């Protein structure tokens, strides 16, 4: 019996010695991040991490923003959505992906957030002085008033302004490639001035096509230069015979305001 037991022990030992080698521990060797490197102001993009190694290891990473602004949709996972902030200037953002299995293995990814469009940056409320001159015949009357103008972005190339004197509707202004401004023509509704006269206001010279212009310093200051013309047409008083009288009274305005 003892001899049989000895033989069995030798057989077990031999099977163990000739079998598979014991498995070694999992090892992470590298982490890489891929994705688009350019994103619009307040836009989003997806970043994906790729983890390399040996053995059975986790492919997840821990995400974090090392520099710059913005937010991430998650802190762990194989991919993440980055959301850019409202960017007044172009900015660089650095995102890190560190292996969950081995924090010493990580990768950084640098992306660029584009500057917001000029129209988005222009949007807001401006308060300032409107220096004007009204010309009637040979007489020019100057004056000043305080205006509050509201600016909204219509598209990447247009804004609209509320608060222009004599216009209850929004005035549409084009934003050109150099960030200068150009008014689009506008004609207000015809109103009854008195029993015999009708009038309306408009911006835009019907002959030359000139409207108004403006400039913006890329920050808080806005300057607008335009002329509003009052047209008035009157029938003879009391129904008496006579010509229909027409007049055009221009008011030149220069507004200089600061964003609130």
MILOGU-728945 format. One record per residue (C-alpha): chain; x negated, y, z negated. Coordinates in nm, 2 decimals. Layout:
% MILOGU-728945
{"A" {X Y Z}};
...
% end
This chain:
% MILOGU-728945
{"A" {0.00 0.00 0.00}};
{"A" {-0.28 0.24 -0.09}};
{"A" {-0.44 0.17 0.25}};
{"A" {-0.11 0.24 0.43}};
{"A" {-0.07 0.57 0.24}};
{"A" {-0.42 0.67 0.33}};
{"A" {-0.36 0.60 0.70}};
{"A" {-0.04 0.81 0.70}};
{"A" {-0.22 1.10 0.54}};
{"A" {-0.49 1.09 0.80}};
{"A" {-0.22 1.09 1.08}};
{"A" {-0.05 1.40 0.93}};
{"A" {-0.38 1.58 0.90}};
{"A" {-0.47 1.49 1.26}};
{"A" {-0.13 1.62 1.39}};
{"A" {-0.18 1.95 1.20}};
{"A" {-0.53 2.00 1.33}};
{"A" {-0.44 1.93 1.69}};
{"A" {-0.12 2.16 1.68}};
{"A" {-0.07 2.53 1.78}};
{"A" {-0.29 2.79 1.61}};
{"A" {-0.10 3.00 1.35}};
{"A" {0.05 3.32 1.50}};
{"A" {-0.14 3.64 1.43}};
{"A" {0.05 3.96 1.32}};
{"A" {0.21 4.20 1.57}};
{"A" {-0.01 4.49 1.69}};
{"A" {0.09 4.82 1.85}};
{"A" {-0.18 4.95 2.09}};
{"A" {-0.03 5.25 2.26}};
{"A" {0.27 5.49 2.28}};
{"A" {0.36 5.69 2.59}};
{"A" {0.65 5.95 2.65}};
{"A" {0.81 6.03 2.98}};
{"A" {1.07 6.28 3.10}};
{"A" {1.12 6.60 3.28}};
{"A" {0.88 6.87 3.18}};
{"A" {1.10 7.17 3.26}};
{"A" {1.44 7.26 3.11}};
{"A" {1.67 7.56 3.14}};
{"A" {1.75 7.79 2.84}};
{"A" {2.01 7.60 2.64}};
{"A" {1.98 7.30 2.87}};
{"A" {1.91 6.94 2.78}};
{"A" {1.68 6.66 2.89}};
{"A" {1.61 6.30 2.80}};
{"A" {1.27 6.18 2.67}};
{"A" {1.19 5.81 2.67}};
{"A" {0.91 5.64 2.47}};
{"A" {0.72 5.33 2.59}};
{"A" {0.55 5.12 2.32}};
{"A" {0.27 4.87 2.41}};
{"A" {0.11 4.60 2.20}};
{"A" {0.07 4.23 2.12}};
{"A" {0.30 3.99 1.94}};
{"A" {0.65 4.07 1.84}};
{"A" {0.67 4.44 1.75}};
{"A" {0.94 4.71 1.73}};
{"A" {0.97 4.93 2.04}};
{"A" {1.13 5.21 1.85}};
{"A" {0.96 5.54 1.76}};
{"A" {1.01 5.83 1.53}};
{"A" {1.08 6.16 1.71}};
{"A" {0.98 6.51 1.58}};
{"A" {0.92 6.86 1.72}};
{"A" {0.56 6.96 1.64}};
{"A" {0.58 7.31 1.78}};
{"A" {0.84 7.54 1.95}};
{"A" {1.21 7.55 1.90}};
{"A" {1.51 7.33 1.99}};
{"A" {1.67 7.02 1.85}};
{"A" {1.66 6.64 1.90}};
{"A" {1.97 6.42 1.91}};
{"A" {1.81 6.16 1.68}};
{"A" {1.50 6.09 1.47}};
{"A" {1.44 5.73 1.58}};
{"A" {1.51 5.52 1.88}};
{"A" {1.35 5.44 2.22}};
{"A" {1.49 5.76 2.38}};
{"A" {1.62 6.10 2.26}};
{"A" {1.80 6.41 2.40}};
{"A" {1.62 6.74 2.36}};
{"A" {1.84 7.05 2.35}};
{"A" {1.66 7.38 2.43}};
{"A" {1.74 7.71 2.25}};
{"A" {1.85 8.03 2.40}};
{"A" {1.51 8.15 2.53}};
{"A" {1.45 8.52 2.57}};
{"A" {1.10 8.43 2.69}};
{"A" {0.96 8.12 2.85}};
{"A" {0.83 7.89 2.58}};
{"A" {0.64 7.56 2.54}};
{"A" {0.77 7.29 2.31}};
{"A" {0.57 6.99 2.19}};
{"A" {0.75 6.67 2.09}};
{"A" {0.59 6.37 1.91}};
{"A" {0.68 6.01 1.93}};
{"A" {0.52 5.79 1.66}};
{"A" {0.56 5.41 1.65}};
{"A" {0.79 5.28 1.38}};
{"A" {0.57 4.97 1.35}};
{"A" {0.24 5.16 1.32}};
{"A" {0.26 5.53 1.25}};
{"A" {-0.10 5.58 1.35}};
{"A" {-0.01 5.51 1.71}};
{"A" {0.17 5.81 1.86}};
{"A" {0.21 6.03 2.17}};
{"A" {0.29 6.40 2.23}};
{"A" {0.49 6.54 2.52}};
{"A" {0.48 6.91 2.61}};
{"A" {0.77 7.07 2.80}};
{"A" {0.86 7.42 2.91}};
{"A" {1.18 7.60 2.83}};
{"A" {1.26 7.85 3.11}};
{"A" {1.35 8.21 3.02}};
{"A" {1.73 8.27 3.02}};
{"A" {1.87 8.45 3.32}};
{"A" {1.86 8.83 3.31}};
{"A" {2.25 8.84 3.30}};
{"A" {2.25 8.62 2.99}};
{"A" {2.00 8.84 2.83}};
{"A" {2.19 9.16 2.92}};
{"A" {2.51 9.04 2.77}};
{"A" {2.61 9.22 2.45}};
{"A" {2.74 9.56 2.32}};
{"A" {2.55 9.88 2.39}};
{"A" {2.61 10.21 2.22}};
{"A" {2.45 10.53 2.35}};
{"A" {2.50 10.88 2.50}};
{"A" {2.67 10.95 2.83}};
{"A" {2.54 11.28 2.98}};
{"A" {2.77 11.39 3.25}};
{"A" {2.83 11.68 3.49}};
{"A" {3.17 11.74 3.66}};
{"A" {3.17 11.95 3.98}};
{"A" {3.48 12.13 4.09}};
{"A" {3.42 12.36 4.38}};
{"A" {3.12 12.57 4.31}};
{"A" {3.14 12.51 3.93}};
{"A" {2.95 12.24 3.75}};
{"A" {3.04 12.16 3.39}};
{"A" {2.80 11.95 3.18}};
{"A" {2.88 11.76 2.87}};
{"A" {2.79 11.46 2.66}};
{"A" {2.98 11.18 2.48}};
{"A" {2.92 10.86 2.29}};
{"A" {3.00 10.55 2.48}};
{"A" {3.03 10.18 2.37}};
{"A" {2.99 9.95 2.66}};
{"A" {3.05 9.57 2.66}};
{"A" {2.85 9.36 2.90}};
{"A" {2.93 9.01 3.00}};
{"A" {2.75 8.77 3.23}};
{"A" {2.96 8.66 3.53}};
{"A" {2.68 8.45 3.70}};
{"A" {2.31 8.45 3.72}};
{"A" {2.33 8.75 3.95}};
{"A" {2.62 8.95 3.82}};
{"A" {2.75 9.12 3.51}};
{"A" {3.06 9.30 3.43}};
{"A" {3.09 9.61 3.21}};
{"A" {3.39 9.73 3.01}};
{"A" {3.41 10.08 2.88}};
{"A" {3.32 10.29 3.18}};
{"A" {3.53 10.61 3.15}};
{"A" {3.85 10.62 3.37}};
{"A" {3.84 10.25 3.43}};
{"A" {4.04 10.01 3.22}};
{"A" {3.93 9.72 3.44}};
{"A" {3.58 9.56 3.42}};
{"A" {3.32 9.72 3.65}};
{"A" {3.11 9.45 3.83}};
{"A" {2.74 9.52 3.86}};
{"A" {2.49 9.31 4.06}};
{"A" {2.16 9.22 3.89}};
{"A" {1.88 9.22 4.16}};
{"A" {1.57 9.01 4.17}};
{"A" {1.36 9.28 4.00}};
{"A" {1.62 9.30 3.72}};
{"A" {1.74 9.64 3.85}};
{"A" {2.12 9.70 3.86}};
{"A" {2.36 9.81 4.13}};
{"A" {2.73 9.89 4.09}};
{"A" {2.99 9.73 4.32}};
{"A" {3.25 9.97 4.46}};
{"A" {3.57 9.99 4.25}};
{"A" {3.89 10.19 4.29}};
{"A" {4.13 10.24 4.00}};
{"A" {4.51 10.24 4.02}};
{"A" {4.70 10.54 4.15}};
{"A" {4.87 10.73 3.87}};
{"A" {5.12 11.02 3.86}};
{"A" {4.95 11.34 3.75}};
{"A" {5.27 11.55 3.76}};
{"A" {5.58 11.58 3.97}};
{"A" {5.39 11.66 4.28}};
{"A" {5.04 11.51 4.25}};
{"A" {4.90 11.16 4.25}};
{"A" {4.54 11.07 4.16}};
{"A" {4.30 10.78 4.13}};
{"A" {3.94 10.73 4.04}};
{"A" {3.67 10.54 4.23}};
{"A" {3.30 10.46 4.22}};
{"A" {3.14 10.42 4.56}};
{"A" {3.09 10.67 4.84}};
{"A" {3.31 10.56 5.13}};
{"A" {3.08 10.72 5.38}};
{"A" {2.73 10.63 5.26}};
{"A" {2.82 10.32 5.06}};
{"A" {2.63 10.45 4.76}};
{"A" {2.77 10.34 4.42}};
{"A" {2.56 10.35 4.11}};
{"A" {2.23 10.20 3.98}};
{"A" {2.08 10.10 3.65}};
{"A" {1.77 9.97 3.48}};
{"A" {1.70 9.74 3.19}};
{"A" {1.37 9.70 3.00}};
{"A" {1.41 9.33 2.94}};
{"A" {1.50 9.39 2.58}};
{"A" {1.74 9.62 2.40}};
{"A" {1.77 9.93 2.62}};
{"A" {2.00 9.99 2.91}};
{"A" {2.03 10.29 3.15}};
{"A" {2.31 10.34 3.40}};
{"A" {2.35 10.61 3.66}};
{"A" {2.67 10.64 3.85}};
{"A" {2.92 10.89 3.99}};
{"A" {3.30 10.86 3.93}};
{"A" {3.51 11.05 4.18}};
{"A" {3.86 11.17 4.11}};
{"A" {4.08 11.19 4.41}};
{"A" {4.40 11.40 4.39}};
{"A" {4.67 11.45 4.65}};
{"A" {4.95 11.70 4.60}};
{"A" {5.27 11.79 4.79}};
{"A" {5.38 12.15 4.81}};
{"A" {5.53 12.26 4.48}};
{"A" {5.91 12.28 4.48}};
{"A" {5.94 12.11 4.81}};
{"A" {5.82 12.43 4.99}};
{"A" {5.67 12.39 5.33}};
{"A" {5.30 12.36 5.34}};
{"A" {5.01 12.11 5.39}};
{"A" {4.95 11.81 5.17}};
{"A" {4.65 11.91 4.96}};
{"A" {4.37 11.67 4.88}};
{"A" {4.07 11.72 4.65}};
{"A" {3.77 11.52 4.54}};
{"A" {3.61 11.59 4.20}};
{"A" {3.29 11.40 4.12}};
{"A" {3.15 11.34 3.78}};
{"A" {2.79 11.23 3.76}};
{"A" {2.71 11.01 3.46}};
{"A" {2.38 10.89 3.30}};
{"A" {2.42 10.65 3.02}};
{"A" {2.13 10.55 2.79}};
{"A" {2.22 10.29 2.53}};
{"A" {2.08 10.04 2.28}};
{"A" {2.20 9.69 2.23}};
{"A" {2.37 9.64 1.89}};
% end
